[in-house]
Amino acid sequence: MAVSTYVPSGRKDTRSGRLSRRGKWIIAAAGAIVVALLAWQFLPGWLHRTQRSPPPPPVSVARAKSQAVTVNEHTIATVVSPATVQVNAQVAGKLLQAFFKEGQIVHKGEPLFQIDPAPFRNSLAQARATLAKDQAQAESLSRDEQRYVALFAAGATSAQSRDQAVAAAAGARATVQSDLAAVATAQENLGYTRIVSPIEGKTGPIQIQPGNLVTVAGTSLVTVAQIQPIKISFFIAQNKLPQIQDQMAKGRLIASLSIPGSSAVQAKVDFISNVVNAASGTIELRATLPNRDMRLVPGQTLNVSVAMRDLPNAVVVPRDAVNAGPNGPYVYIVGADSVAVAKPVTVLNDDGVQDAIQGDVKPGDRVVTDGQLRVVSGSKVAIGGGRRGGRSG
């Protein structure tokens, strides 16, 4: 007997569908596990290889060369006047006039001020009158002396009378000499009322204006400073003294000055101080300049470099090739295999464009001049693509 199963209308058997979805999930999970295993095995190696192989940094290079170099010592110089005079009154009186303008160039002997001369003319006239009176008295006493000497010789007078006449005449002559000195002093004082410049130079501000009374021990009237020629003063460490003396003996101790608004000027050093400053450990040097355009003014400061010694076959590299490190200056040398190696050096001279160096660097070596910030010593570099400003420091 056959038995039939009743299935309600509108419902389907879903067991086969449920089995199909479960299988799909199992397959997807297995695939994900396989992918994860592969990634775990191969991805770290790939990342590691990627990190270890960055492109070489781009740099610019130049060739080291050999040439003669003059080693210069750089310092600060001060402009000083060879002669500065404080003009003071030598007699007291009323200041009547100034014959110059402040800041004017005056010559030696040129009048600067006029003090009222009237009182000094009167003193001179009085001294001359006294001289004339005493000269007349001296002549009279001199004639008395002659008479008494003659009378004593004839036995007509005593020795005492003769001696008195001789003494009176000698005293009168001494008075005349004193009067002559008084006249000279009065004449000299009258000359002092006209104050002249003691040197050729440039005047400063007038300290006492006309109309005021001036005294001998009072404030100076004006300052006159010589500016043609003019000197520069600078100091160099005492340990350079042997080099300074050698260059001086050879006549090659030259100072190069950087003057604002003008081209560089050279001047021969003509003075080395006779004492070392114990406080600073330096010695003073001076050089003289004609200062024809009067551009230099006493008290002005300038940059100066002094030729200290010559290096006939120095190794020279561009200044940008020298880097400052914790252990001192160094340069990167690029070999034939494009590997950059840091080499410590000593800078013998720096002129602002190129450096003379001493170290394990030979003429013809390629030195990195740009792009140093990304360079690692012992690693390769790509020559020809550095950016400006790539010095490390």
ZIBEL-V497530 format. One record per residue. N is the residue number from 1. RES is the residue in one small letter. SS is DSSP state (@ for helix, = for strand, . for the rest). PSI is psi in whole degrees, 0 to 359 (* if undefined). OMEGA is omega in whole degrees, -180 to 180 (NA if undefined). Layout:
<<N & RES & SS & PSI & OMEGA> <N & RES & SS & PSI & OMEGA>>
This chain:
<<1 & m & . & 128 & -179> <2 & a & . & 139 & 179> <3 & v & . & 132 & -180> <4 & s & . & 149 & 179> <5 & t & . & 136 & -178> <6 & y & . & 128 & 177> <7 & v & . & 125 & -177> <8 & p & . & 149 & -180> <9 & s & . & 136 & 178> <10 & g & . & 359 & 179> <11 & r & . & 140 & -180> <12 & k & . & 159 & 179> <13 & d & . & 118 & -173> <14 & t & . & 9 & -177> <15 & r & @ & 318 & 179> <16 & s & @ & 322 & 178> <17 & g & @ & 318 & 180> <18 & r & @ & 320 & 179> <19 & l & @ & 324 & -179> <20 & s & @ & 314 & 179> <21 & r & @ & 321 & 180> <22 & r & @ & 319 & 178> <23 & g & @ & 320 & 179> <24 & k & @ & 319 & 179> <25 & w & @ & 320 & 180> <26 & i & @ & 317 & -180> <27 & i & @ & 317 & 180> <28 & a & @ & 319 & 180> <29 & a & @ & 320 & 179> <30 & a & @ & 321 & 178> <31 & g & @ & 320 & 179> <32 & a & @ & 321 & 179> <33 & i & @ & 318 & 180> <34 & v & @ & 315 & 180> <35 & v & @ & 318 & 179> <36 & a & @ & 319 & 179> <37 & l & @ & 317 & 179> <38 & l & @ & 317 & 179> <39 & a & @ & 319 & -180> <40 & w & @ & 329 & -177> <41 & q & @ & 319 & -170> <42 & f & @ & 329 & -174> <43 & l & @ & 315 & 180> <44 & p & @ & 321 & 179> <45 & g & @ & 321 & 179> <46 & w & @ & 317 & 178> <47 & l & @ & 319 & -179> <48 & h & @ & 317 & 179> <49 & r & @ & 323 & 179> <50 & t & @ & 318 & -180> <51 & q & @ & 327 & -177> <52 & r & . & 355 & -174> <53 & s & . & 60 & 175> <54 & p & . & 158 & 178> <55 & p & . & 146 & 179> <56 & p & . & 142 & -178> <57 & p & = & 143 & 178> <58 & p & = & 138 & -180> <59 & v & = & 163 & 170> <60 & s & = & 146 & -177> <61 & v & = & 161 & 174> <62 & a & = & 163 & -179> <63 & r & = & 133 & 170> <64 & a & . & 145 & -179> <65 & k & = & 165 & 180> <66 & s & = & 130 & 179> <67 & q & = & 165 & 177> <68 & a & = & 134 & -177> <69 & v & = & 139 & 172> <70 & t & = & 122 & -179> <71 & v & = & 126 & -178> <72 & n & = & 146 & 174> <73 & e & = & 124 & -177> <74 & h & = & 136 & 179> <75 & t & = & 185 & 179> <76 & i & = & 133 & 179> <77 & a & = & 152 & 177> <78 & t & = & 134 & 178> <79 & v & = & 129 & 180> <80 & v & = & 148 & 178> <81 & s & . & 137 & 177> <82 & p & . & 333 & -180> <83 & a & . & 126 & 176> <84 & t & = & 124 & -174> <85 & v & = & 129 & 171> <86 & q & = & 113 & -177> <87 & v & = & 118 & -180> <88 & n & . & 158 & 175> <89 & a & . & 138 & 178> <90 & q & . & 352 & 172> <91 & v & . & 153 & 179> <92 & a & . & 146 & 178> <93 & g & = & 186 & -180> <94 & k & = & 130 & 179> <95 & l & = & 117 & -175> <96 & l & = & 320 & -169> <97 & q & = & 148 & 169> <98 & a & = & 133 & -174> <99 & f & . & 9 & -176> <100 & f & . & 168 & 174> <101 & k & . & 148 & 180> <102 & e & . & 133 & -179> <103 & g & . & 3 & -179> <104 & q & . & 149 & 172> <105 & i & = & 125 & 179> <106 & v & = & 154 & -180> <107 & h & . & 160 & 179> <108 & k & . & 131 & -179> <109 & g & . & 353 & -180> <110 & e & . & 136 & -177> <111 & p & = & 141 & 179> <112 & l & = & 311 & -176> <113 & f & = & 160 & 174> <114 & q & = & 121 & 173> <115 & i & = & 146 & -178> <116 & d & . & 116 & -176> <117 & p & . & 351 & -172> <118 & a & @ & 311 & -179> <119 & p & @ & 330 & -177> <120 & f & @ & 331 & 172> <121 & r & @ & 319 & 179> <122 & n & @ & 319 & 179> <123 & s & @ & 322 & 178> <124 & l & @ & 318 & 179> <125 & a & @ & 320 & 179> <126 & q & @ & 319 & 180> <127 & a & @ & 322 & 179> <128 & r & @ & 321 & 179> <129 & a & @ & 318 & 178> <130 & t & @ & 320 & 178> <131 & l & @ & 316 & -179> <132 & a & @ & 318 & 179> <133 & k & @ & 314 & -177> <134 & d & @ & 331 & 176> <135 & q & @ & 320 & 178> <136 & a & @ & 318 & 178> <137 & q & @ & 322 & -180> <138 & a & @ & 322 & 178> <139 & e & @ & 318 & 179> <140 & s & @ & 314 & -180> <141 & l & @ & 329 & 177> <142 & s & @ & 320 & 178> <143 & r & @ & 323 & 176> <144 & d & @ & 322 & 179> <145 & e & @ & 316 & -179> <146 & q & @ & 318 & -179> <147 & r & @ & 315 & -178> <148 & y & @ & 327 & 177> <149 & v & @ & 318 & 179> <150 & a & @ & 319 & 179> <151 & l & @ & 321 & 179> <152 & f & @ & 323 & 178> <153 & a & @ & 328 & 179> <154 & a & . & 359 & 180> <155 & g & . & 19 & -176> <156 & a & . & 355 & 179> <157 & t & . & 168 & -177> <158 & s & . & 164 & 177> <159 & a & @ & 328 & -180> <160 & q & @ & 316 & 179> <161 & s & @ & 319 & 177> <162 & r & @ & 315 & -178> <163 & d & @ & 322 & 178> <164 & q & @ & 319 & 179> <165 & a & @ & 319 & 179> <166 & v & @ & 316 & -179> <167 & a & @ & 320 & 180> <168 & a & @ & 320 & 179> <169 & a & @ & 319 & 178> <170 & a & @ & 320 & 178> <171 & g & @ & 322 & 179> <172 & a & @ & 321 & 178> <173 & r & @ & 323 & 178> <174 & a & @ & 322 & 177> <175 & t & @ & 321 & 178> <176 & v & @ & 318 & 178> <177 & q & @ & 320 & 178> <178 & s & @ & 319 & 179> <179 & d & @ & 321 & 177> <180 & l & @ & 320 & 177> <181 & a & @ & 322 & 179> <182 & a & @ & 321 & 177> <183 & v & @ & 316 & -180> <184 & a & @ & 320 & 179> <185 & t & @ & 317 & 179> <186 & a & @ & 322 & 179> <187 & q & @ & 321 & 179> <188 & e & @ & 318 & 178> <189 & n & @ & 323 & 176> <190 & l & @ & 322 & 177> <191 & g & @ & 329 & 180> <192 & y & @ & 345 & 179> <193 & t & . & 341 & 175> <194 & r & = & 106 & -174> <195 & i & = & 126 & -178> <196 & v & = & 162 & -179> <197 & s & . & 130 & 180> <198 & p & . & 342 & -179> <199 & i & . & 171 & 171> <200 & e & . & 127 & -178> <201 & g & = & 192 & -179> <202 & k & = & 134 & -179> <203 & t & = & 151 & 174> <204 & g & . & 200 & 178> <205 & p & . & 148 & 176> <206 & i & . & 122 & -176> <207 & q & . & 328 & 179> <208 & i & . & 120 & -176> <209 & q & . & 153 & 176> <210 & p & . & 144 & -176> <211 & g & . & 339 & 179> <212 & n & . & 159 & 173> <213 & l & = & 137 & 178> <214 & v & = & 150 & 179> <215 & t & . & 164 & -178> <216 & v & . & 319 & -176> <217 & a & . & 15 & -176> <218 & g & . & 196 & 180> <219 & t & . & 143 & 177> <220 & s & . & 149 & -177> <221 & l & . & 320 & -179> <222 & v & = & 160 & 176> <223 & t & = & 132 & 177> <224 & v & = & 124 & -178> <225 & a & = & 130 & 176> <226 & q & . & 131 & 179> <227 & i & . & 358 & 177> <228 & q & . & 108 & -7> <229 & p & . & 175 & -179> <230 & i & = & 161 & -177> <231 & k & = & 155 & 171> <232 & i & = & 140 & -179> <233 & s & = & 134 & 178> <234 & f & = & 164 & -174> <235 & f & = & 141 & 179> <236 & i & = & 146 & -178> <237 & a & = & 143 & -175> <238 & q & @ & 337 & 179> <239 & n & @ & 349 & 176> <240 & k & @ & 3 & -176> <241 & l & @ & 319 & 177> <242 & p & @ & 319 & 178> <243 & q & @ & 321 & 179> <244 & i & @ & 314 & -178> <245 & q & @ & 322 & 177> <246 & d & @ & 313 & 179> <247 & q & @ & 323 & 179> <248 & m & @ & 318 & -180> <249 & a & @ & 327 & 180> <250 & k & @ & 353 & -177> <251 & g & . & 25 & -176> <252 & r & . & 19 & 178> <253 & l & . & 94 & -173> <254 & i & = & 135 & 176> <255 & a & = & 130 & 177> <256 & s & = & 126 & -175> <257 & l & = & 141 & 172> <258 & s & = & 106 & -178> <259 & i & . & 124 & 180> <260 & p & . & 133 & 179> <261 & g & . & 9 & -179> <262 & s & . & 165 & 178> <263 & s & . & 165 & -180> <264 & a & . & 143 & -178> <265 & v & = & 140 & 178> <266 & q & = & 143 & 179> <267 & a & = & 140 & 179> <268 & k & = & 131 & 177> <269 & v & = & 124 & -176> <270 & d & = & 7 & -179> <271 & f & = & 130 & 170> <272 & i & = & 126 & -177> <273 & s & = & 156 & 179> <274 & n & = & 10 & -180> <275 & v & = & 144 & 176> <276 & v & = & 134 & 177> <277 & n & = & 113 & -176> <278 & a & . & 331 & -178> <279 & a & . & 320 & -177> <280 & s & . & 347 & -178> <281 & g & . & 30 & -179> <282 & t & = & 165 & 177> <283 & i & = & 144 & -175> <284 & e & = & 139 & 172> <285 & l & = & 152 & 178> <286 & r & = & 149 & 175> <287 & a & = & 153 & -176> <288 & t & = & 135 & 178> <289 & l & = & 144 & 180> <290 & p & . & 328 & 178> <291 & n & . & 48 & -175> <292 & r & . & 324 & 180> <293 & d & . & 3 & 178> <294 & m & . & 31 & 180> <295 & r & . & 330 & -178> <296 & l & . & 138 & -176> <297 & v & . & 137 & 179> <298 & p & . & 136 & -178> <299 & g & . & 345 & 180> <300 & q & . & 145 & 178> <301 & t & = & 145 & -177> <302 & l & = & 155 & 170> <303 & n & = & 134 & -178> <304 & v & = & 144 & 173> <305 & s & = & 140 & -176> <306 & v & = & 130 & 178> <307 & a & = & 113 & -174> <308 & m & = & 320 & 179> <309 & r & = & 168 & -178> <310 & d & = & 139 & 174> <311 & l & = & 103 & -172> <312 & p & = & 327 & -177> <313 & n & = & 61 & -178> <314 & a & = & 148 & 173> <315 & v & = & 123 & -173> <316 & v & = & 135 & 177> <317 & v & = & 159 & 175> <318 & p & = & 148 & -178> <319 & r & @ & 326 & -179> <320 & d & @ & 346 & -180> <321 & a & @ & 341 & -177> <322 & v & . & 124 & -178> <323 & n & = & 152 & 178> <324 & a & = & 120 & 179> <325 & g & = & 173 & 180> <326 & p & . & 335 & 180> <327 & n & . & 12 & 179> <328 & g & = & 183 & -177> <329 & p & = & 151 & 177> <330 & y & = & 162 & 175> <331 & v & = & 156 & 173> <332 & y & = & 125 & 175> <333 & i & = & 130 & 180> <334 & v & = & 119 & -180> <335 & g & . & 183 & -180> <336 & a & . & 336 & 179> <337 & d & . & 12 & 179> <338 & s & . & 21 & 177> <339 & v & = & 129 & 180> <340 & a & = & 131 & -180> <341 & v & = & 131 & 179> <342 & a & = & 132 & 179> <343 & k & = & 121 & 177> <344 & p & = & 143 & -178> <345 & v & = & 165 & 172> <346 & t & = & 127 & -180> <347 & v & = & 117 & 180> <348 & l & = & 331 & 179> <349 & n & = & 141 & 179> <350 & d & = & 112 & -180> <351 & d & . & 10 & 180> <352 & g & . & 346 & 179> <353 & v & . & 315 & 180> <354 & q & = & 156 & -178> <355 & d & = & 136 & 168> <356 & a & = & 125 & -173> <357 & i & = & 162 & 175> <358 & q & = & 130 & -178> <359 & g & = & 197 & -179> <360 & d & . & 57 & 178> <361 & v & . & 130 & -178> <362 & k & . & 154 & 175> <363 & p & . & 135 & -178> <364 & g & . & 342 & 177> <365 & d & . & 145 & 176> <366 & r & = & 125 & 179> <367 & v & = & 144 & -180> <368 & v & = & 125 & -179> <369 & t & = & 348 & -177> <370 & d & = & 142 & 179> <371 & g & . & 16 & -175> <372 & q & @ & 338 & -174> <373 & l & @ & 334 & -178> <374 & r & @ & 1 & -177> <375 & v & . & 136 & 173> <376 & v & . & 128 & -178> <377 & s & . & 129 & -179> <378 & g & . & 0 & 180> <379 & s & = & 162 & -179> <380 & k & = & 156 & 177> <381 & v & = & 160 & 176> <382 & a & = & 113 & -174> <383 & i & = & 133 & 172> <384 & g & . & 9 & -177> <385 & g & . & 23 & -178> <386 & g & . & 155 & 176> <387 & r & . & 153 & 178> <388 & r & . & 146 & 177> <389 & g & . & 28 & -176> <390 & g & . & 16 & 179> <391 & r & . & 141 & 176> <392 & s & . & 153 & -179> <393 & g & . & * & NA>>
